[in-house]
Amino acid sequence: MNNQFQHICVIGLGYIGLPTAATFAAHGVKVTGVDVNQHAVDMINQGKVHIVEPDLDALVRDVVAQKKLSAQVIPTEAEIYIVAVPTPFKENYQPDLKYIEAASKALAPFLKKGNLVILESTSPVGATEQMAAWLSEARPDLTFPQQAAEDADILVAHCPERVLPGKVLQELISNDRIIGGMTPRCSKAACELYKTFVKGECIETNARTAEMCKLTENSFRDVNIAFANELSIICDKLNINVWELIQLANRHPRVNILQPGPGVGGHCIAVDPWFIVAKTPEQARLIRTAREVNDSKPEWVIDQVKIKIAEFLQANPEKTIKDVTVACYGLAFKPDIDDLRESPALEITNKLAEQGLNVLAIEPNIQNLPASLCKHIQLLSANQSIEADVHLILVKHKEFKSLNINSDKVINICGL
């Protein structure tokens, strides 16, 4: 690695920032991680992790013990700054760059000529240029690519993560990496950095194309999931088993339909397509419709629960709605992880509880329910004896594969 890149400051120690920081540290680079969450900082400095990701705990323990990784709440002087903070959207689906802005203003005082700043956060097109503008505003004594092009004091690039939760550490290394600099010199410097550990190909482009590439990847997934989800609703209407149908259709050599579920969650697929829609609302018609299909699936699931409850009450006239217990299996946005961000399963569970039902949540990957959830939800473990009138299977966690429940009481949303 280039001798000038000896110390990296990673801002944001979440599901992407911490694995990235630990992987650089494991390859011999000194890394200072920065996060506003004091609890996360303290955990990392003890060699522990505050998120669930296979093998991450052992990696962090090792690199902290070797003094290659440390964490703190404010940035420090370094040669490279990697910004890996959340990029949510506002109520009207407009991108919210407040965390990128806050990170930019926090790191700006420490910048020196020759530094490289990389935005890893999945962002709307133009966000890297906006970050560079915020940095320039805070440091008028330095030049940036938008002013001095290849002669800029500070190099700026966008390098989106493209990893799968549950396989982050493997995919950080094995996947190809898209490197989008604001100038070719910026791309080259960032490319050199990621070659420290990336065994896949590092492909150079410009910042806007790199931003759009990540949004395109997630929108492609979203559109295909929307097709599967819409198909499941159609099949329910026509009394066809959607799981059998998809299995049969996929025997065609050029057909690969995805599996339907309760909707789409996570910080990427459920969010990123809106960044395209926000920039080009007139053109992004299919992308918008796919988002609307997937966002509406939780309400369809809730309607299925209401139908099942009505059947139960009809069969048990001595009971009322207050006597009904619904067991919801899975709260995470996908199987075998603890990530609840934008999870449709979590949304469904919460809405059922808000309607006054007795709701049991079975989520083996978390210890406590988020404080924001309805108080009527009781968290159980998968091995507890669960007595319920309706069993709603939302996520295909491995712990649920051996469930033995009366099929008349089951609503299987994920095809377990």
C-alpha positions in Angstrom: 0.0 0.0 0.0 1.1 3.6 -0.7 3.2 4.8 2.2 1.0 7.9 2.7 -1.9 5.7 3.6 -0.9 4.5 7.0 -3.8 5.7 9.1 -7.5 5.5 8.3 -10.3 7.2 10.1 -13.7 5.4 9.6 -16.7 7.5 10.6 -19.7 5.4 11.4 -19.2 2.0 13.1 -22.4 0.3 12.1 -23.1 -2.7 9.9 -20.7 -1.5 7.2 -18.3 0.8 9.0 -17.2 -1.6 11.7 -16.5 -4.6 9.4 -14.7 -2.2 7.0 -12.6 -0.7 9.8 -11.8 -4.2 11.2 -10.8 -5.6 7.8 -8.4 -2.7 7.1 -7.0 -3.2 10.6 -6.5 -6.9 10.0 -4.5 -6.1 6.9 -2.0 -4.0 8.9 -3.4 -0.5 8.7 -3.9 1.6 11.8 -7.6 2.4 12.0 -9.5 4.9 14.2 -13.2 4.3 14.2 -15.6 7.1 15.1 -19.2 6.9 16.2 -21.5 9.2 18.1 -22.8 6.1 20.0 -20.6 6.0 23.2 -21.8 2.5 24.0 -20.6 1.2 20.6 -17.2 3.0 21.1 -16.8 1.5 24.6 -17.7 -2.0 23.4 -15.3 -1.9 20.5 -12.4 -0.6 22.7 -13.1 -3.7 24.9 -12.7 -5.9 21.8 -16.4 -6.5 21.6 -19.1 -5.8 19.0 -22.5 -4.2 19.3 -24.0 -5.8 16.2 -24.5 -9.4 15.0 -22.4 -10.4 12.0 -20.7 -13.8 11.7 -17.0 -13.8 12.7 -16.9 -10.1 13.3 -16.6 -10.5 17.1 -13.4 -12.6 16.7 -11.9 -10.2 14.1 -12.6 -7.1 16.2 -11.2 -8.8 19.3 -8.0 -9.6 17.5 -7.3 -6.2 15.9 -8.2 -4.3 19.1 -5.7 -6.5 21.0 -3.1 -5.8 18.4 -3.8 -2.1 18.8 -4.6 -1.8 15.1 -8.2 -0.6 15.8 -9.5 1.8 18.4 -12.7 3.8 18.6 -13.7 7.3 19.8 -16.5 9.8 19.5 -14.7 12.5 17.5 -12.5 12.2 14.4 -8.7 12.5 14.5 -5.9 13.3 12.1 -5.4 10.6 9.5 -4.4 10.1 5.8 -7.8 8.7 4.7 -11.3 9.3 5.9 -14.1 6.9 5.1 -17.6 8.1 5.8 -20.0 5.2 6.4 -23.0 6.8 8.1 -26.8 6.2 7.5 -28.6 7.9 4.6 -32.3 7.6 5.4 -35.1 9.5 3.6 -37.6 12.0 5.0 -41.3 11.5 5.2 -41.9 12.5 1.5 -39.2 10.1 0.4 -36.7 12.9 -0.2 -33.1 11.9 0.7 -31.8 13.0 4.1 -28.1 13.7 4.0 -27.9 15.1 7.6 -25.5 12.4 8.8 -23.2 12.9 5.8 -23.2 16.6 6.5 -22.5 16.1 10.2 -19.6 13.7 9.4 -18.2 16.2 6.9 -18.2 19.0 9.4 -16.7 16.8 12.1 -13.8 15.6 10.0 -13.1 18.9 8.1 -10.9 20.5 10.9 -8.5 17.6 10.7 -7.9 17.6 6.9 -4.5 18.1 5.5 -3.2 18.4 2.0 -3.0 15.0 0.3 -5.8 13.5 2.3 -8.4 11.2 0.7 -12.1 11.3 1.7 -14.3 8.4 0.6 -18.1 8.3 1.0 -19.2 4.7 1.4 -22.8 5.5 2.4 -25.3 4.5 -0.2 -26.4 7.9 -1.5 -28.4 9.7 -4.1 -26.7 10.9 -7.2 -24.7 14.1 -6.4 -24.1 13.3 -2.7 -20.4 12.9 -3.1 -20.2 16.4 -4.7 -22.4 17.7 -1.9 -20.0 16.2 0.7 -17.1 17.9 -1.1 -19.0 21.2 -1.1 -19.5 20.9 2.7 -15.8 20.1 3.2 -14.8 23.0 1.0 -17.1 25.4 2.9 -15.5 24.3 6.2 -11.9 24.4 4.9 -11.5 27.4 2.4 -7.8 27.1 2.9 -7.7 23.8 1.0 -8.7 23.1 -2.6 -11.1 20.3 -3.6 -11.8 18.5 -6.9 -14.7 20.7 -7.8 -12.4 23.7 -7.8 -8.9 22.4 -8.8 -9.8 19.2 -10.5 -6.6 17.0 -10.7 -4.6 19.5 -8.8 -6.9 19.5 -5.7 -5.3 19.4 -2.2 -8.0 16.9 -1.1 -9.1 13.8 -3.0 -12.7 12.8 -2.9 -14.4 9.6 -4.0 -17.5 7.4 -3.7 -17.1 3.7 -3.1 -20.4 2.1 -2.2 -20.5 -1.1 -0.2 -22.2 -4.0 -1.9 -22.3 -6.8 0.7 -24.9 -9.2 2.1 -25.7 -9.0 5.8 -24.5 -12.3 7.3 -21.7 -12.6 4.8 -20.2 -9.1 5.1 -16.6 -10.1 6.0 -16.3 -12.6 3.0 -18.0 -10.3 0.5 -16.0 -7.2 1.5 -12.9 -9.1 0.3 -14.3 -11.2 -2.6 -16.8 -8.9 -4.3 -15.8 -6.5 -7.1 -15.6 -2.9 -5.9 -16.9 0.2 -7.8 -14.6 3.1 -7.3 -16.0 6.5 -8.3 -13.6 9.5 -7.9 -14.5 13.1 -8.6 -11.5 13.0 -10.8 -9.4 10.2 -12.3 -6.7 10.9 -9.7 -9.2 10.5 -6.9 -10.4 7.2 -8.4 -6.8 5.9 -8.7 -6.0 6.8 -5.0 -9.2 5.1 -3.7 -8.6 2.1 -5.9 -5.1 1.7 -4.5 -6.5 1.9 -1.0 -9.2 -0.8 -1.5 -6.6 -3.2 -3.1 -5.2 -3.5 0.4 -7.8 -6.3 1.0 -10.2 -6.6 -2.0 -9.5 -9.7 -4.0 -12.3 -8.9 -6.5 -11.7 -6.4 -9.2 -11.5 -2.7 -8.3 -13.2 -0.9 -11.2 -12.7 2.9 -11.6 -15.5 5.2 -12.8 -16.7 8.7 -11.8 -18.6 9.5 -8.6 -22.0 9.9 -10.1 -21.9 6.6 -11.9 -20.7 4.9 -8.8 -23.6 6.4 -6.8 -26.1 5.3 -9.5 -24.6 1.9 -9.7 -25.4 1.0 -6.1 -28.9 2.5 -6.4 -29.4 0.5 -9.7 -28.3 -2.8 -8.1 -30.8 -2.4 -5.2 -33.6 -1.2 -7.5 -33.1 -4.2 -9.7 -33.6 -6.4 -6.6 -36.6 -4.4 -5.5 -38.3 -4.6 -8.9 -37.8 -8.4 -8.9 -39.0 -8.8 -5.4 -42.1 -6.7 -6.2 -42.9 -9.1 -9.1 -42.8 -12.1 -6.6 -44.8 -10.2 -4.0 -47.5 -9.2 -6.6 -47.5 -12.8 -7.8 -48.2 -14.1 -4.3 -51.2 -11.7 -4.0 -52.5 -12.8 -7.4 -52.1 -16.5 -6.5 -53.9 -16.0 -3.2 -56.9 -14.5 -5.2 -56.9 -17.4 -7.6 -56.4 -20.1 -5.0 -53.0 -21.2 -6.3 -50.0 -22.2 -4.2 -47.4 -19.5 -5.1 -44.5 -21.5 -3.8 -45.3 -24.4 -6.1 -45.9 -22.0 -9.0 -42.6 -20.3 -8.6 -40.8 -23.6 -8.3 -42.4 -24.8 -11.5 -41.8 -21.5 -13.4 -38.2 -21.5 -12.4 -37.6 -24.8 -14.2 -37.6 -22.7 -17.4 -33.9 -22.1 -18.2 -34.2 -18.3 -18.5 -36.6 -17.7 -15.6 -35.5 -17.0 -12.0 -38.4 -15.6 -10.0 -37.4 -14.6 -6.4 -39.3 -15.7 -3.3 -42.2 -13.5 -2.0 -42.3 -12.3 1.6 -43.9 -9.8 3.9 -42.4 -6.8 2.0 -38.8 -5.5 1.7 -36.6 -4.3 4.6 -33.1 -3.3 5.4 -31.4 0.0 4.9 -30.7 -0.6 1.2 -33.4 -2.1 -0.9 -36.3 -0.5 1.0 -34.7 2.9 0.8 -32.4 3.3 -2.2 -34.9 3.2 -5.1 -36.6 6.2 -3.6 -33.3 8.1 -4.2 -33.7 7.5 -7.9 -37.4 8.4 -7.8 -36.6 11.7 -6.0 -34.1 12.8 -8.6 -36.1 11.7 -11.7 -39.8 11.4 -10.6 -41.2 11.6 -14.2 -38.9 8.9 -15.5 -38.7 6.3 -12.7 -42.2 4.9 -13.1 -41.5 1.2 -12.8 -39.1 1.7 -9.9 -41.7 3.8 -8.1 -44.4 1.2 -8.7 -42.2 -1.6 -7.4 -41.6 0.4 -4.2 -45.3 0.9 -3.8 -46.0 -2.8 -4.3 -43.4 -3.8 -1.7 -44.4 -1.1 0.7 -48.1 -2.2 0.6 -47.4 -5.9 1.2 -47.4 -5.6 5.1 -51.0 -4.3 4.9 -52.0 -7.3 2.8 -50.3 -9.6 5.4 -52.3 -7.9 8.2 -55.5 -8.5 6.2 -54.6 -12.2 6.0 -54.3 -12.2 9.8 -57.7 -10.5 10.2 -59.3 -13.2 7.9 -57.7 -16.0 10.0 -58.9 -14.3 13.3 -62.4 -14.0 11.9 -62.4 -17.7 11.1 -61.1 -18.5 14.6 -63.8 -16.3 16.3 -66.5 -17.9 14.1 -65.3 -21.4 15.3 -65.1 -20.2 18.9 -68.1 -17.9 19.5 -67.5 -17.7 23.2 -64.3 -15.8 22.6 -63.7 -12.1 21.7 -61.0 -10.3 19.8 -59.3 -9.6 23.2 -58.9 -13.3 23.7 -57.0 -13.9 20.4 -53.2 -14.5 20.6 -51.1 -14.0 17.5 -47.5 -15.4 17.4 -45.2 -13.6 14.9 -42.2 -15.5 13.9 -39.3 -13.2 12.9 -38.8 -9.5 13.3 -35.5 -9.0 11.3 -35.7 -7.9 7.7 -34.1 -11.2 6.4 -33.2 -14.6 7.7 -30.6 -15.3 10.4 -29.6 -11.7 11.2 -30.5 -9.2 14.0 -31.0 -6.2 11.7 -34.5 -4.7 12.2 -34.0 -1.6 10.0 -37.0 -1.0 7.8 -38.2 -4.5 8.5 -41.7 -5.3 7.2 -42.0 -8.1 9.7 -41.4 -5.7 12.6 -43.9 -3.2 11.1 -46.5 -6.0 10.8 -45.9 -7.3 14.4 -46.2 -3.8 15.8 -49.4 -2.9 13.9 -51.1 -6.1 15.1 -50.2 -5.2 18.7 -51.5 -1.7 18.2 -54.9 -3.2 17.2 -55.2 -4.6 20.7 -54.2 -8.2 19.9 -52.1 -10.3 22.3 -48.9 -10.5 20.2 -46.0 -12.9 20.9 -42.8 -12.1 19.0 -40.3 -14.9 18.4 -37.0 -13.4 17.2 -34.0 -15.6 18.2 -31.4 -13.0 17.1 -32.2 -10.2 19.5 -32.3 -10.0 23.3 -34.7 -7.1 23.8 -37.5 -5.4 21.8 -36.9 -1.9 20.5 -38.3 0.7 23.0 -40.4 2.2 20.2 -42.6 -0.9 19.8 -46.1 -1.3 21.2 -46.0 -2.4 24.9 -48.4 -5.3 24.2 -45.7 -7.4 22.4 -44.0 -10.1 24.4 -40.6 -11.4 23.2 -40.2 -15.2 23.4 -37.4 -17.5 22.4 -37.9 -20.1 19.6 -37.6 -23.1 22.0 -40.4 -21.9 24.3 -43.7 -23.6 24.2 -45.9 -21.2 22.2 -49.7 -21.3 22.5 -51.4 -19.1 20.0 -54.5 -19.0 17.9 -52.7 -17.7 14.8 -49.1 -18.4 13.9 -47.7 -15.9 11.4 -44.4 -17.0 9.9 -42.7 -13.8 8.6 -39.0 -14.6 8.4 -37.3 -17.9 7.4 -34.9 -18.1 10.4 -33.1 -21.5 10.7 -34.6 -21.9 14.2 -38.1 -22.0 12.6 -37.5 -24.9 10.2 -38.4 -27.5 12.7 -41.6 -25.9 13.9 -44.5 -28.3 14.4 -47.7 -26.3 14.3 -51.3 -27.2 13.3 -51.4 -26.0 9.7 -54.9 -24.6 10.2 -53.5 -22.0 12.5 -50.5 -21.0 10.3 -50.1 -18.1 7.8 -46.9 -18.8 6.0 -45.7 -15.6 4.4 -42.1 -16.6 3.7 -42.5 -20.1 2.3 -40.8 -21.8 5.2 
